[in-house]
Structure formats: C-alpha cells, structure tokens
C-alpha cells in the first residue's frame, strides 16, 4: 500500500481531532515550511525522525550508458536524508 | 531548522496553540514512520517518497585500527526527493 498526503491528513484528523479540511491544510503547511527552509539553504533536523541535509555537488562528467556520449553534469545542490538513530533502531530491532 | 522551530512556525501560520501544533507535527512524522515500519511506501507529490531499503551484510574496516568488522544486514529508511523539491533547492543556488 502507498501512503499519501490524504492518508496522513486522515490520521491527524483521527488522532488530533482537527477537522479533515484543516488536517489537510496543516500537512501542506508542514511540507511547505520544510521545502522553503531547504530552498533558503538551511538544513532541517527533526529529532526522532531524521535530518534533511543539503549537499553541494561539484561538476562531473557523466555518460549516457546507451550511446556512451559524454556530457558535463554541472555543479548542483541536492537534499539527502539521514534517518535518526532512534528510527533506525526501531526498524532493525528483533 | 529543528522540530521546535517547525512547530512554532506552523502554530503561527495556522493560528494553532503550541500544544496542538506539537501534536500535529508529531502525528505527521509518526504517520511516515508507522507506514515504513509496516512495509508501506510513502509518496508525497512535490516533496518526495520514503521507502524501506534492505542492505546485505558486508565486511567493514575500522579505519583507525584497520580491524575487520562484519556488518550484519539491515533495513534503512530511504528518502528520494521529488521533482519540485529538487528544483527549488537547486535553483536558488548562488553560482
């Protein structure tokens, strides 16, 4: 099964008691706050969950594996996620 | 930004009190953790997807002592950023 924003909003509705429409709105707000923080160049650290870390990658030469044509991949900034120790332990115990 | 900052900003933007905003944020991340624990995938358009990836065992080396250490197989949550997040993070970059 795939969990989507709607499913998360339903859970907030059930467990927190916020009306469904507002639950959907807070999900969007949380996601937008995380995205705009990363967009500003700031890392996001959620204790118990994990860290969204920005990494600057230098340029490198890539190759189309089919045609073997070389192209330069320009420098870019990417997001990597590190799950927290707590979460990793929860998943791997037992 | 840490979780307490996110809670404060959510509370301010949505006019929630701090206690309610804390519950919302904890439930949000709890929902993702629960889904992954159940073996489900989490897919959030514009943000990204979370899934559980399995890694096999391998022999690691402690770089300080050069000691060989067997690393057991493990499962780790993996996040793949979505298109919108990838582009927004990359576009604002000062060249």
N, CA and C atoms of all chains as a GROMACS GRO file, in nm:
protein
  567
    1UNK      N    1   0.084  -0.120   0.000
    1UNK     CA    2   0.000   0.000   0.000
    1UNK      C    3   0.088   0.126   0.000
    2UNK      N    4   0.041   0.228  -0.063
    2UNK     CA    5   0.114   0.354  -0.064
    2UNK      C    6   0.042   0.457   0.021
    3UNK      N    7   0.116   0.518   0.110
    3UNK     CA    8   0.060   0.622   0.197
    3UNK      C    9   0.081   0.758   0.131
    4UNK      N   10  -0.025   0.837   0.126
    4UNK     CA   11  -0.019   0.968   0.060
    4UNK      C   12  -0.054   1.078   0.161
    5UNK      N   13  -0.051   1.202   0.111
    5UNK     CA   14  -0.087   1.316   0.197
    5UNK      C   15  -0.226   1.299   0.258
    6UNK      N   16  -0.320   1.249   0.176
    6UNK     CA   17  -0.459   1.233   0.223
    6UNK      C   18  -0.464   1.138   0.343
    7UNK      N   19  -0.385   1.030   0.336
    7UNK     CA   20  -0.382   0.932   0.446
    7UNK      C   21  -0.324   0.994   0.572
    8UNK      N   22  -0.223   1.076   0.555
    8UNK     CA   23  -0.161   1.142   0.671
    8UNK      C   24  -0.259   1.240   0.732
    9UNK      N   25  -0.333   1.313   0.646
    9UNK     CA   26  -0.433   1.408   0.696
    9UNK      C   27  -0.542   1.335   0.773
   10UNK      N   28  -0.584   1.218   0.724
   10UNK     CA   29  -0.686   1.139   0.794
   10UNK      C   30  -0.639   1.099   0.933
   11UNK      N   31  -0.511   1.064   0.940
   11UNK     CA   32  -0.456   1.022   1.070
   11UNK      C   33  -0.453   1.140   1.168
   12UNK      N   34  -0.419   1.258   1.118
   12UNK     CA   35  -0.418   1.378   1.204
   12UNK      C   36  -0.560   1.408   1.249
   13UNK      N   37  -0.655   1.394   1.156
   13UNK     CA   38  -0.796   1.414   1.188
   13UNK      C   39  -0.840   1.320   1.301
   14UNK      N   40  -0.805   1.194   1.288
   14UNK     CA   41  -0.844   1.090   1.387
   14UNK      C   42  -0.775   1.111   1.521
   15UNK      N   43  -0.644   1.135   1.517
   15UNK     CA   44  -0.567   1.133   1.642
   15UNK      C   45  -0.558   1.268   1.712
   16UNK      N   46  -0.568   1.376   1.635
   16UNK     CA   47  -0.556   1.507   1.697
   16UNK      C   48  -0.694   1.572   1.711
   17UNK      N   49  -0.788   1.530   1.625
   17UNK     CA   50  -0.924   1.582   1.633
   17UNK      C   51  -0.946   1.710   1.553
   18UNK      N   52  -0.848   1.745   1.470
   18UNK     CA   53  -0.864   1.860   1.381
   18UNK      C   54  -0.957   1.820   1.266
   19UNK      N   55  -1.047   1.910   1.222
   19UNK     CA   56  -1.134   1.876   1.108
   19UNK      C   57  -1.049   1.834   0.987
   20UNK      N   58  -1.106   1.749   0.903
   20UNK     CA   59  -1.030   1.691   0.792
   20UNK      C   60  -0.970   1.797   0.700
   21UNK      N   61  -1.050   1.900   0.670
   21UNK     CA   62  -1.001   2.005   0.579
   21UNK      C   63  -0.879   2.076   0.639
   22UNK      N   64  -0.887   2.107   0.769
   22UNK     CA   65  -0.773   2.171   0.836
   22UNK      C   66  -0.654   2.077   0.848
   23UNK      N   67  -0.683   1.947   0.866
   23UNK     CA   68  -0.575   1.849   0.874
   23UNK      C   69  -0.497   1.845   0.743
   24UNK      N   70  -0.571   1.851   0.632
   24UNK     CA   71  -0.505   1.853   0.501
   24UNK      C   72  -0.422   1.981   0.486
   25UNK      N   73  -0.474   2.092   0.538
   25UNK     CA   74  -0.402   2.219   0.528
   25UNK      C   75  -0.272   2.218   0.609
   26UNK      N   76  -0.278   2.162   0.732
   26UNK     CA   77  -0.156   2.162   0.813
   26UNK      C   78  -0.048   2.072   0.751
   27UNK      N   79  -0.091   1.964   0.685
   27UNK     CA   80   0.006   1.878   0.616
   27UNK      C   81   0.077   1.959   0.507
   28UNK      N   82  -0.001   2.034   0.428
   28UNK     CA   83   0.059   2.117   0.323
   28UNK      C   84   0.151   2.224   0.383
   29UNK      N   85   0.109   2.282   0.496
   29UNK     CA   86   0.191   2.386   0.559
   29UNK      C   87   0.324   2.329   0.608
   30UNK      N   88   0.318   2.213   0.674
   30UNK     CA   89   0.441   2.149   0.722
   30UNK      C   90   0.536   2.124   0.605
   31UNK      N   91   0.483   2.067   0.496
   31UNK     CA   92   0.567   2.035   0.381
   31UNK      C   93   0.626   2.161   0.320
   32UNK      N   94   0.544   2.268   0.311
   32UNK     CA   95   0.593   2.393   0.253
   32UNK      C   96   0.701   2.456   0.342
   33UNK      N   97   0.683   2.448   0.474
   33UNK     CA   98   0.784   2.504   0.565
   33UNK      C   99   0.918   2.431   0.549
   34UNK      N  100   0.912   2.300   0.534
   34UNK     CA  101   1.036   2.223   0.517
   34UNK      C  102   1.101   2.259   0.382
   35UNK      N  103   1.018   2.264   0.277
   35UNK     CA  104   1.072   2.295   0.144
   35UNK      C  105   1.134   2.434   0.139
   36UNK      N  106   1.065   2.533   0.196
   36UNK     CA  107   1.117   2.670   0.184
   36UNK      C  108   1.243   2.687   0.270
   37UNK      N  109   1.252   2.614   0.380
   37UNK     CA  110   1.374   2.620   0.462
   37UNK      C  111   1.493   2.563   0.384
   38UNK      N  112   1.471   2.448   0.319
   38UNK     CA  113   1.578   2.387   0.240
   38UNK      C  114   1.614   2.477   0.122
   39UNK      N  115   1.512   2.540   0.064
   39UNK     CA  116   1.532   2.629  -0.050
   39UNK      C  117   1.622   2.747  -0.011
   40UNK      N  118   1.609   2.793   0.115
   40UNK     CA  119   1.691   2.904   0.165
   40UNK      C  120   1.835   2.861   0.190
   41UNK      N  121   1.858   2.729   0.186
   41UNK     CA  122   1.993   2.678   0.209
   41UNK      C  123   2.015   2.633   0.353
   42UNK      N  124   1.905   2.613   0.426
   42UNK     CA  125   1.917   2.573   0.567
   42UNK      C  126   1.875   2.427   0.584
   43UNK      N  127   1.952   2.350   0.660
   43UNK     CA  128   1.918   2.210   0.687
   43UNK      C  129   1.798   2.200   0.780
   44UNK      N  130   1.728   2.088   0.773
   44UNK     CA  131   1.611   2.064   0.859
   44UNK      C  132   1.637   1.940   0.943
   45UNK      N  133   1.632   1.958   1.076
   45UNK     CA  134   1.662   1.846   1.166
   45UNK      C  135   1.542   1.817   1.254
   46UNK      N  136   1.485   1.697   1.236
   46UNK     CA  137   1.367   1.658   1.312
   46UNK      C  138   1.408   1.547   1.409
   47UNK      N  139   1.415   1.579   1.538
   47UNK     CA  140   1.462   1.478   1.634
   47UNK      C  141   1.364   1.361   1.638
   48UNK      N  142   1.419   1.241   1.644
   48UNK     CA  143   1.338   1.120   1.646
   48UNK      C  144   1.300   1.072   1.507
   49UNK      N  145   1.323   1.157   1.405
   49UNK     CA  146   1.287   1.121   1.268
   49UNK      C  147   1.410   1.117   1.179
   50UNK      N  148   1.473   1.233   1.162
   50UNK     CA  149   1.594   1.237   1.080
   50UNK      C  150   1.625   1.378   1.033
   51UNK      N  151   1.736   1.389   0.960
   51UNK     CA  152   1.782   1.519   0.913
   51UNK      C  153   1.779   1.526   0.761
   52UNK      N  154   1.728   1.639   0.710
   52UNK     CA  155   1.735   1.668   0.567
   52UNK      C  156   1.855   1.762   0.549
   53UNK      N  157   1.957   1.712   0.482
   53UNK     CA  158   2.084   1.784   0.473
   53UNK      C  159   2.110   1.823   0.328
   54UNK      N  160   2.156   1.948   0.309
   54UNK     CA  161   2.191   1.995   0.175
   54UNK      C  162   2.336   1.962   0.145
   55UNK      N  163   2.359   1.913   0.025
   55UNK     CA  164   2.494   1.880  -0.019
   55UNK      C  165   2.522   1.950  -0.151
   56UNK      N  166   2.636   2.016  -0.158
   56UNK     CA  167   2.677   2.077  -0.286
   56UNK      C  168   2.766   1.979  -0.361
   57UNK      N  169   2.724   1.946  -0.482
   57UNK     CA  170   2.799   1.852  -0.564
   57UNK      C  171   2.876   1.927  -0.671
   58UNK      N  172   3.001   1.893  -0.690
   58UNK     CA  173   3.081   1.956  -0.794
   58UNK      C  174   3.040   1.906  -0.931
   59UNK      N  175   3.091   1.970  -1.036
   59UNK     CA  176   3.058   1.922  -1.170
   59UNK      C  177   3.132   1.791  -1.196
   60UNK      N  178   3.075   1.708  -1.280
   60UNK     CA  179   3.143   1.583  -1.316
   60UNK      C  180   3.101   1.543  -1.456
   61UNK      N  181   3.178   1.451  -1.511
   61UNK     CA  182   3.147   1.404  -1.646
   61UNK      C  183   3.058   1.281  -1.636
   62UNK      N  184   2.942   1.292  -1.694
   62UNK     CA  185   2.851   1.178  -1.698
   62UNK      C  186   2.851   1.119  -1.838
   63UNK      N  187   2.795   0.999  -1.849
   63UNK     CA  188   2.795   0.933  -1.979
   63UNK      C  189   2.659   0.868  -1.999
   64UNK      N  190   2.601   0.889  -2.113
   64UNK     CA  191   2.478   0.817  -2.147
   64UNK      C  192   2.515   0.670  -2.164
   65UNK      N  193   2.462   0.583  -2.077
   65UNK     CA  194   2.507   0.443  -2.081
   65UNK      C  195   2.474   0.375  -2.214
   66UNK      N  196   2.376   0.424  -2.284
   66UNK     CA  197   2.336   0.360  -2.410
   66UNK      C  198   2.424   0.409  -2.527
   67UNK      N  199   2.434   0.540  -2.539
   67UNK     CA  200   2.506   0.596  -2.654
   67UNK      C  201   2.654   0.620  -2.623
   68UNK      N  202   2.690   0.615  -2.493
   68UNK     CA  203   2.827   0.641  -2.446
   68UNK      C  204   2.873   0.784  -2.474
   69UNK      N  205   2.778   0.872  -2.504
   69UNK     CA  206   2.814   1.012  -2.527
   69UNK      C  207   2.840   1.078  -2.392
   70UNK      N  208   2.954   1.149  -2.382
   70UNK     CA  209   2.989   1.215  -2.256
   70UNK      C  210   2.924   1.353  -2.248
   71UNK      N  211   2.869   1.384  -2.131
   71UNK     CA  212   2.817   1.518  -2.108
   71UNK      C  213   2.865   1.566  -1.973
   72UNK      N  214   2.882   1.698  -1.959
   72UNK     CA  215   2.923   1.752  -1.832
   72UNK      C  216   2.800   1.777  -1.746
   73UNK      N  217   2.801   1.721  -1.625
   73UNK     CA  218   2.692   1.746  -1.531
   73UNK      C  219   2.734   1.864  -1.444
   74UNK      N  220   2.662   1.976  -1.452
   74UNK     CA  221   2.704   2.098  -1.382
   74UNK      C  222   2.692   2.082  -1.230
   75UNK      N  223   2.763   2.171  -1.154
   75UNK     CA  224   2.752   2.164  -1.008
   75UNK      C  225   2.607   2.183  -0.966
   76UNK      N  226   2.567   2.115  -0.861
   76UNK     CA  227   2.428   2.130  -0.818
   76UNK      C  228   2.416   2.105  -0.670
   77UNK      N  229   2.304   2.148  -0.614
   77UNK     CA  230   2.276   2.128  -0.472
   77UNK      C  231   2.166   2.023  -0.459
   78UNK      N  232   2.189   1.924  -0.374
   78UNK     CA  233   2.090   1.818  -0.356
   78UNK      C  234   2.055   1.800  -0.208
   79UNK      N  235   1.941   1.737  -0.183
   79UNK     CA  236   1.897   1.706  -0.046
   79UNK      C  237   1.924   1.558  -0.020
   80UNK      N  238   1.990   1.529   0.090
   80UNK     CA  239   1.999   1.390   0.134
   80UNK      C  240   1.933   1.377   0.271
   81UNK      N  241   1.877   1.258   0.295
   81UNK     CA  242   1.808   1.235   0.422
   81UNK      C  243   1.882   1.133   0.505
   82UNK      N  244   1.909   1.168   0.630
   82UNK     CA  245   1.969   1.073   0.724
   82UNK      C  246   1.867   1.038   0.831
   83UNK      N  247   1.816   0.913   0.830
   83UNK     CA  248   1.721   0.874   0.935
   83UNK      C  249   1.789   0.878   1.072
   84UNK      N  250   1.714   0.912   1.176
   84UNK     CA  251   1.770   0.922   1.311
   84UNK      C  252   1.809   0.784   1.363
   85UNK      N  253   1.902   0.783   1.458
   85UNK     CA  254   1.944   0.658   1.524
   85UNK      C  255   1.823   0.587   1.584
   86UNK      N  256   1.735   0.666   1.646
   86UNK     CA  257   1.616   0.610   1.712
   86UNK      C  258   1.531   0.534   1.611
   87UNK      N  259   1.505   0.595   1.498
   87UNK     CA  260   1.421   0.532   1.396
   87UNK      C  261   1.490   0.407   1.340
   88UNK      N  262   1.621   0.419   1.314
   88UNK     CA  263   1.696   0.304   1.261
   88UNK      C  264   1.690   0.186   1.357
   89UNK      N  265   1.702   0.217   1.487
   89UNK     CA  266   1.697   0.110   1.586
   89UNK      C  267   1.558   0.048   1.593
   90UNK      N  268   1.457   0.132   1.583
   90UNK     CA  269   1.318   0.082   1.587
   90UNK      C  270   1.293  -0.018   1.474
   91UNK      N  271   1.351   0.010   1.358
   91UNK     CA  272   1.327  -0.075   1.241
   91UNK      C  273   1.406  -0.205   1.250
   92UNK      N  274   1.530  -0.198   1.299
   92UNK     CA  275   1.618  -0.315   1.291
   92UNK      C  276   1.619  -0.404   1.415
   93UNK      N  277   1.545  -0.363   1.519
   93UNK     CA  278   1.549  -0.449   1.639
   93UNK      C  279   1.456  -0.569   1.620
   94UNK      N  280   1.501  -0.678   1.676
   94UNK     CA  281   1.421  -0.802   1.680
   94UNK      C  282   1.406  -0.873   1.548
   95UNK      N  283   1.688   2.449   1.082
   95UNK     CA  284   1.558   2.444   1.146
   95UNK      C  285   1.541   2.312   1.220
   96UNK      N  286   1.501   2.319   1.345
   96UNK     CA  287   1.473   2.196   1.416
   96UNK      C  288   1.322   2.181   1.441
   97UNK      N  289   1.285   2.069   1.503
   97UNK     CA  290   1.142   2.040   1.515
   97UNK      C  291   1.068   2.150   1.590
   98UNK      N  292   1.130   2.205   1.696
   98UNK     CA  293   1.063   2.309   1.774
   98UNK      C  294   1.038   2.434   1.689
   99UNK      N  295   1.129   2.463   1.595
   99UNK     CA  296   1.109   2.578   1.505
   99UNK      C  297   0.992   2.552   1.411
  100UNK      N  298   0.986   2.428   1.360
  100UNK     CA  299   0.877   2.391   1.270
  100UNK      C  300   0.742   2.404   1.341
  101UNK      N  301   0.738   2.358   1.466
  101UNK     CA  302   0.614   2.366   1.546
  101UNK      C  303   0.573   2.512   1.564
  102UNK      N  304   0.671   2.596   1.598
  102UNK     CA  305   0.643   2.737   1.622
  102UNK      C  306   0.589   2.804   1.495
  103UNK      N  307   0.653   2.773   1.380
  103UNK     CA  308   0.612   2.835   1.254
  103UNK      C  309   0.474   2.786   1.212
  104UNK      N  310   0.448   2.658   1.232
  104UNK     CA  311   0.316   2.603   1.198
  104UNK      C  312   0.209   2.668   1.286
  105UNK      N  313   0.237   2.680   1.416
  105UNK     CA  314   0.142   2.739   1.510
  105UNK      C  315   0.107   2.882   1.468
  106UNK      N  316   0.211   2.956   1.432
  106UNK     CA  317   0.193   3.096   1.392
  106UNK      C  318   0.110   3.106   1.264
  107UNK      N  319   0.150   3.027   1.164
  107UNK     CA  320   0.085   3.038   1.034
  107UNK      C  321  -0.061   2.993   1.036
  108UNK      N  322  -0.091   2.891   1.117
  108UNK     CA  323  -0.225   2.834   1.116
  108UNK      C  324  -0.309   2.876   1.237
  109UNK      N  325  -0.252   2.960   1.321
  109UNK     CA  326  -0.325   3.005   1.439
  109UNK      C  327  -0.359   2.894   1.537
  110UNK      N  328  -0.267   2.798   1.551
  110UNK     CA  329  -0.288   2.690   1.648
  110UNK      C  330  -0.209   2.721   1.775
  111UNK      N  331  -0.255   2.668   1.889
  111UNK     CA  332  -0.170   2.684   2.006
  111UNK      C  333  -0.055   2.584   1.999
  112UNK      N  334   0.047   2.609   2.082
  112UNK     CA  335   0.170   2.531   2.073
  112UNK      C  336   0.148   2.382   2.098
  113UNK      N  337   0.056   2.353   2.191
  113UNK     CA  338   0.030   2.214   2.227
  113UNK      C  339  -0.029   2.138   2.108
  114UNK      N  340  -0.124   2.203   2.040
  114UNK     CA  341  -0.190   2.140   1.925
  114UNK      C  342  -0.091   2.125   1.807
  115UNK      N  343  -0.012   2.230   1.784
  115UNK     CA  344   0.086   2.225   1.675
  115UNK      C  345   0.188   2.114   1.699
  116UNK      N  346   0.224   2.094   1.827
  116UNK     CA  347   0.319   1.986   1.861
  116UNK      C  348   0.259   1.850   1.828
  117UNK      N  349   0.130   1.833   1.864
  117UNK     CA  350   0.062   1.707   1.835
  117UNK      C  351   0.054   1.682   1.684
  118UNK      N  352   0.024   1.787   1.609
  118UNK     CA  353   0.012   1.774   1.463
  118UNK      C  354   0.146   1.731   1.402
  119UNK      N  355   0.253   1.801   1.442
  119UNK     CA  356   0.384   1.770   1.385
  119UNK      C  357   0.429   1.629   1.423
  120UNK      N  358   0.407   1.592   1.550
  120UNK     CA  359   0.444   1.456   1.593
  120UNK      C  360   0.362   1.350   1.520
  121UNK      N  361   0.235   1.377   1.498
  121UNK     CA  362   0.150   1.281   1.426
  121UNK      C  363   0.193   1.271   1.280
  122UNK      N  364   0.230   1.383   1.221
  122UNK     CA  365   0.276   1.384   1.081
  122UNK      C  366   0.398   1.292   1.062
  123UNK      N  367   0.502   1.314   1.144
  123UNK     CA  368   0.622   1.231   1.128
  123UNK      C  369   0.595   1.088   1.176
  124UNK      N  370   0.508   1.075   1.277
  124UNK     CA  371   0.471   0.942   1.325
  124UNK      C  372   0.402   0.860   1.217
  125UNK      N  373   0.320   0.927   1.135
  125UNK     CA  374   0.248   0.858   1.027
  125UNK      C  375   0.346   0.801   0.925
  126UNK      N  376   0.451   0.878   0.894
  126UNK     CA  377   0.551   0.831   0.798
  126UNK      C  378   0.628   0.712   0.857
  127UNK      N  379   0.668   0.726   0.984
  127UNK     CA  380   0.742   0.617   1.048
  127UNK      C  381   0.659   0.490   1.055
  128UNK      N  382   0.532   0.505   1.088
  128UNK     CA  383   0.445   0.388   1.101
  128UNK      C  384   0.429   0.317   0.966
  129UNK      N  385   0.408   0.397   0.860
  129UNK     CA  386   0.391   0.339   0.727
  129UNK      C  387   0.515   0.258   0.687
  130UNK      N  388   0.632   0.316   0.710
  130UNK     CA  389   0.757   0.249   0.672
  130UNK      C  390   0.775   0.121   0.753
  131UNK      N  391   0.741   0.129   0.880
  131UNK     CA  392   0.753   0.012   0.968
  131UNK      C  393   0.663  -0.102   0.918
  132UNK      N  394   0.546  -0.066   0.864
  132UNK     CA  395   0.453  -0.166   0.811
  132UNK      C  396   0.492  -0.216   0.672
  133UNK      N  397   0.602  -0.164   0.621
  133UNK     CA  398   0.646  -0.206   0.488
  133UNK      C  399   0.578  -0.129   0.376
  134UNK      N  400   0.508  -0.021   0.411
  134UNK     CA  401   0.443   0.060   0.307
  134UNK      C  402   0.539   0.166   0.255
  135UNK      N  403   0.504   0.221   0.141
  135UNK     CA  404   0.577   0.332   0.080
  135UNK      C  405   0.501   0.459   0.111
  136UNK      N  406   0.573   0.569   0.127
  136UNK     CA  407   0.507   0.698   0.148
  136UNK      C  408   0.542   0.786   0.029
  137UNK      N  409   0.439   0.837  -0.038
  137UNK     CA  410   0.464   0.916  -0.157
  137UNK      C  411   0.395   1.051  -0.144
  138UNK      N  412   0.474   1.158  -0.141
  138UNK     CA  413   0.419   1.292  -0.126
  138UNK      C  414   0.462   1.375  -0.246
  139UNK      N  415   0.365   1.405  -0.332
  139UNK     CA  416   0.397   1.474  -0.457
  139UNK      C  417   0.460   1.611  -0.430
  140UNK      N  418   0.567   1.640  -0.500
  140UNK     CA  419   0.634   1.769  -0.486
  140UNK      C  420   0.736   1.771  -0.374
  141UNK      N  421   0.726   1.672  -0.284
  141UNK     CA  422   0.820   1.666  -0.172
  141UNK      C  423   0.916   1.549  -0.190
  142UNK      N  424   0.860   1.429  -0.197
  142UNK     CA  425   0.945   1.313  -0.217
  142UNK      C  426   0.879   1.186  -0.167
  143UNK      N  427   0.954   1.076  -0.171
  143UNK     CA  428   0.898   0.949  -0.125
  143UNK      C  429   0.992   0.882  -0.026
  144UNK      N  430   0.931   0.810   0.068
  144UNK     CA  431   1.007   0.732   0.166
  144UNK      C  432   0.980   0.585   0.142
  145UNK      N  433   1.085   0.503   0.149
  145UNK     CA  434   1.065   0.359   0.142
  145UNK      C  435   1.173   0.290   0.223
  146UNK      N  436   1.147   0.164   0.258
  146UNK     CA  437   1.245   0.088   0.334
  146UNK      C  438   1.334   0.013   0.236
  147UNK      N  439   1.464   0.031   0.249
  147UNK     CA  440   1.558  -0.041   0.163
  147UNK      C  441   1.637  -0.141   0.245
  148UNK      N  442   1.658  -0.258   0.186
  148UNK     CA  443   1.734  -0.362   0.256
  148UNK      C  444   1.877  -0.365   0.206
  149UNK      N  445   1.969  -0.371   0.301
  149UNK     CA  446   2.110  -0.376   0.267
  149UNK      C  447   2.169  -0.507   0.317
  150UNK      N  448   2.248  -0.574   0.233
  150UNK     CA  449   2.309  -0.701   0.270
  150UNK      C  450   2.424  -0.682   0.367
  151UNK      N  451   2.476  -0.790   0.420
  151UNK     CA  452   2.589  -0.781   0.512
  151UNK      C  453   2.718  -0.759   0.432
  152UNK      N  454   2.814  -0.697   0.496
  152UNK     CA  455   2.944  -0.678   0.432
  152UNK      C  456   3.050  -0.670   0.541
  153UNK      N  457   3.176  -0.677   0.501
  153UNK     CA  458   3.284  -0.665   0.599
  153UNK      C  459   3.337  -0.523   0.596
  154UNK      N  460   3.321  -0.454   0.707
  154UNK     CA  461   3.371  -0.318   0.716
  154UNK      C  462   3.509  -0.318   0.781
  155UNK      N  463   3.577  -0.204   0.770
  155UNK     CA  464   3.708  -0.192   0.832
  155UNK      C  465   3.711  -0.066   0.917
  156UNK      N  466   3.750  -0.083   1.042
  156UNK     CA  467   3.770   0.034   1.127
  156UNK      C  468   3.895   0.106   1.077
  157UNK      N  469   3.879   0.230   1.025
  157UNK     CA  470   3.992   0.297   0.959
  157UNK      C  471   4.105   0.327   1.057
  158UNK      N  472   4.074   0.337   1.186
  158UNK     CA  473   4.177   0.371   1.283
  158UNK      C  474   4.261   0.247   1.318
  159UNK      N  475   4.191   0.138   1.347
  159UNK     CA  476   4.263   0.018   1.392
  159UNK      C  477   4.286  -0.082   1.278
  160UNK      N  478   4.227  -0.057   1.163
  160UNK     CA  479   4.230  -0.147   1.046
  160UNK      C  480   4.168  -0.284   1.076
  161UNK      N  481   4.092  -0.288   1.182
  161UNK     CA  482   4.026  -0.412   1.222
  161UNK      C  483   3.910  -0.440   1.128
  162UNK      N  484   3.894  -0.566   1.089
  162UNK     CA  485   3.781  -0.604   1.004
  162UNK      C  486   3.660  -0.633   1.091
  163UNK      N  487   3.547  -0.571   1.055
  163UNK     CA  488   3.425  -0.587   1.135
  163UNK      C  489   3.312  -0.634   1.045
  164UNK      N  490   3.250  -0.748   1.078
  164UNK     CA  491   3.135  -0.791   1.000
  164UNK      C  492   3.015  -0.700   1.028
  165UNK      N  493   2.954  -0.645   0.922
  165UNK     CA  494   2.836  -0.560   0.938
  165UNK      C  495   2.714  -0.643   0.897
  166UNK      N  496   2.621  -0.666   0.990
  166UNK     CA  497   2.505  -0.750   0.959
  166UNK      C  498   2.410  -0.682   0.860
  167UNK      N  499   2.325  -0.760   0.792
  167UNK     CA  500   2.228  -0.699   0.701
  167UNK      C  501   2.135  -0.606   0.778
  168UNK      N  502   2.088  -0.501   0.713
  168UNK     CA  503   1.999  -0.407   0.784
  168UNK      C  504   1.899  -0.345   0.687
  169UNK      N  505   1.796  -0.289   0.744
  169UNK     CA  506   1.697  -0.214   0.668
  169UNK      C  507   1.707  -0.068   0.708
  170UNK      N  508   1.702   0.021   0.608
  170UNK     CA  509   1.711   0.163   0.637
  170UNK      C  510   1.604   0.239   0.560
  171UNK      N  511   1.542   0.339   0.625
  171UNK     CA  512   1.451   0.426   0.550
  171UNK      C  513   1.530   0.504   0.446
  172UNK      N  514   1.475   0.514   0.326
  172UNK     CA  515   1.541   0.588   0.219
  172UNK      C  516   1.446   0.696   0.168
  173UNK      N  517   1.497   0.818   0.152
  173UNK     CA  518   1.415   0.929   0.102
  173UNK      C  519   1.464   0.971  -0.035
  174UNK      N  520   1.371   0.977  -0.129
  174UNK     CA  521   1.405   1.025  -0.263
  174UNK      C  522   1.331   1.158  -0.283
  175UNK      N  523   1.407   1.268  -0.295
  175UNK     CA  524   1.342   1.398  -0.312
  175UNK      C  525   1.260   1.403  -0.440
  176UNK      N  526   1.145   1.469  -0.435
  176UNK     CA  527   1.059   1.485  -0.552
  176UNK      C  528   1.108   1.597  -0.642
  177UNK      N  529   1.047   1.606  -0.760
  177UNK     CA  530   1.092   1.700  -0.862
  177UNK      C  531   1.091   1.845  -0.812
  178UNK      N  532   0.979   1.886  -0.750
  178UNK     CA  533   0.969   2.025  -0.705
  178UNK      C  534   1.077   2.058  -0.602
  179UNK      N  535   1.096   1.969  -0.505
  179UNK     CA  536   1.198   1.993  -0.402
  179UNK      C  537   1.338   1.999  -0.464
  180UNK      N  538   1.366   1.906  -0.556
  180UNK     CA  539   1.497   1.906  -0.622
  180UNK      C  540   1.522   2.038  -0.693
  181UNK      N  541   1.421   2.084  -0.765
  181UNK     CA  542   1.439   2.206  -0.843
  181UNK      C  543   1.450   2.329  -0.754
  182UNK      N  544   1.366   2.336  -0.651
  182UNK     CA  545   1.369   2.455  -0.564
  182UNK      C  546   1.500   2.465  -0.490
  183UNK      N  547   1.555   2.353  -0.446
  183UNK     CA  548   1.681   2.352  -0.372
  183UNK      C  549   1.796   2.393  -0.463
  184UNK      N  550   1.788   2.354  -0.586
  184UNK     CA  551   1.897   2.376  -0.681
  184UNK      C  552   1.894   2.515  -0.745
  185UNK      N  553   1.775   2.568  -0.766
  185UNK     CA  554   1.763   2.695  -0.840
  185UNK      C  555   1.815   2.816  -0.765
  186UNK      N  556   1.797   2.815  -0.634
  186UNK     CA  557   1.834   2.932  -0.555
  186UNK      C  558   1.984   2.939  -0.529
  187UNK      N  559   2.055   2.842  -0.581
  187UNK     CA  560   2.198   2.832  -0.553
  187UNK      C  561   2.274   2.946  -0.618
  188UNK      N  562   2.353   3.018  -0.538
  188UNK     CA  563   2.434   3.125  -0.597
  188UNK      C  564   2.551   3.061  -0.670
  189UNK      N  565   2.567   3.098  -0.794
  189UNK     CA  566   2.671   3.033  -0.876
  189UNK      C  567   2.802   3.110  -0.864
   0.00000   0.00000   0.00000
